[in-house]
Amino acid sequence: MVHSPPASEEKSTPPAGNPWMSAALLTLFVGFLGGLGLQSILESRPLAESFLSTEAWTGLIAGIGGELLKETTPAGDIRILGALAPLLPCLIIIYAIIGLPLLKLAVVKRDSFKQTAPDALRQSAKYWGIFAVWSLLWLVALIVQILPLAELLQGTAVFWLALSMAGTVFELLPATSVREEPTTAQKRTVPWPLIAGMAIYVLVFTAMNWGLWFNLRLPHGDSAMYEEHLWNVLHGKGFRSYLDQGLFWGEHIQFVHLFLIPIYWLWPSHLLLEFCESLVLAIGAIPVFWLGRRASGSRTAGLWLAGAYLLYFPLQFLDIAVDLKTFRPIAFGVALVLFALDQIERRGYVPASLLLLLSLTCKEDFAIVIFSIGLVLVAQRAWPWIASKWKKTAPETETNDIDPFAWKYGVGCLLFGPIYLWSALKLIRSFRSGVEVHYAGYFSKFGESPSEIAWTMITDPGLLAGELLTGSSLIYALAILIPLGCLPLRAPLRLLGCLPLFVLLCLNELATDPRHHFHAPLVPLLFWAAAGGLRARSLLKTDQNQSHEMPEATSERRGEWAWACGFATCIWFSLSPLGIAFWDSGSRWNAAELYFPDERAAAVDEIVALIPQSARVASTDYVHPRFTHHERSYDYSEYARRVAGYEDKVPDDTDYIVIDTGHHYSTVKSLADVRELQTEPEKWEVIRGEGYFLVLKRR
């Protein structure tokens, strides 16, 4: 869906006939369908739980006078199947939202309200026509029993509603159009609204990350283990975590967090790492602003796009993932690549190369990003020739002035990326004694090794297409494009660079949506394409007469549309205070449960004080980060670790065992459940045998 958002208040040719009548009829029709759609969502538990927790949904049904449909199971349990929701409250909600732009006109354009209001109402209703279409299709799917369509509509319902909500937000934003001189667009200034937005982002997400740590909600594996790396390097134990034996190189070629050691030496705390990650992610908004301003020639358009970056929920999930894993070094690569792309556009190939090389320290995946950048630069060079042969006309390119050297640089990136990735995978295998990299298992349908996986994808297009052309892939595409207002679709050559990573993400069997961390390398490429999408016309048009866009569909308005889409999707997806989940008391991500220390968190300091820092401690996850500064910090779980000889036990040199009985993954609730007291009780003394934490000491 490529959107060229109009500004209703600037239309010069009103529709024929009574404008109020046509606007009212459209609003009534669209609002009625939208109300039916909202009623359908509230009556279906699976649909409703895409938006709200079960607790919030049942409360809302009761609040609007609806009725829950329940069933008593043979075991005597009561199961909620669905609900009966009255239509009138749903209609009132939809009509009230559609009419919001009229309030704006009543304040801003009071004198011309009668002339401008019908057009504004009509435009607002058109946006809600998106959700009305979903409602109509949903009714058809249920009546005709088209199950594949119903499943697709169920999985995408939140995006249809978010787009309609974004339309209302967009109509409430001011219509601006301010152009800059080309020389101004190259200046490295950072406007104060962007600085304020970045500061708010850092403040909010640092507070959330710190809240997770203080409340014992932050896992050690794939989060606090990176802080353990820094502590162990500083204390001569090597670049390692004691989750397992061996250096970390056996997992990834990833060491960007070691550059934090100088400041970590001053403040050796995991809290520092969380602050730095949030700060670097926020700083990525600066090159996004520069890229957007350069592509559009508008400071305002670039500023809106930078704001959309801060609201981009897949970016926010790099800060706090859906499984509440927080710090990941891969997130640092987002800003590095964005600054590199800005340097490429400025023809600063040396600093761009250094930045791209530095991104490789964030994870070997960024070698694919380097390849993708090369693909775009070569495609931009080749497209004018292809288009001229095709249309026999002088084509417009995706940049105002492509550097003749750019395609040569692109060829270098095309060659370097795969070579580095192959070398990195070989190096990782050498640290694993020849065992394949662990994430080869994410693509098990294609093979057991990276080379076998790549070969199968190339030689078996049927299997590849079958795994790729699915509803899950479509939902993934919507999840990364709709929060940007689908702007990347307007820069297809730049979007081409997103294709290799997007294919891999869709085929990943471990994570099927952008709420983990695997999509981090894709984010800068998407915003590069989005910046290109701010331009005033479609960038593959080769005939100047083929593109006659509305004069009000300016770059500034496109930037506002992207921001509005980012804001609307945040309501349903973000874990921040902008998201409903933050406030929803029934949600597993609500603030009261996650970020404010409870009795369990308050009790941990006493437990830590019982154990000397010279001890070797085996502890369960969540409490594990409290012992990373001890002599050794082992994992206590049912997972067979190499450090314990792949046996269901703690390492033989363990001095203390600390078991957190309070976290929701714990299978140990009392001393009777402790395996060491069952198998070898003579070796362990109970130091603490009740409460949230059990503590055992080797005799």
Helices and strands as residue ranges (DSSP letters): G 8-10, H 19-43, H 45-48, H 54-63, E 67-72, E 78-84, H 87-98, H 100-108, H 113-144, H 147-172, G 184-186, H 192-214, I 220-224, H 225-234, G 248-250, G 256-260, H 261-266, H 270-283, H 285-296, H 299-311, H 313-319, G 329-331, H 332-345, H 349-359, H 366-391, H 406-431, G 438-443, H 450-459, H 461-468, H 471-481, G 482-484, G 487-490, H 492-496, H 499-507, H 522-533, G 544-546, H 555-573, H 580-583, H 591-594, H 599-609, E 616-619, G 624-627, E 632-635, G 642-644, E 656-660, G 671-673, H 675-679, G 681-683, E 684-688, E 693-698
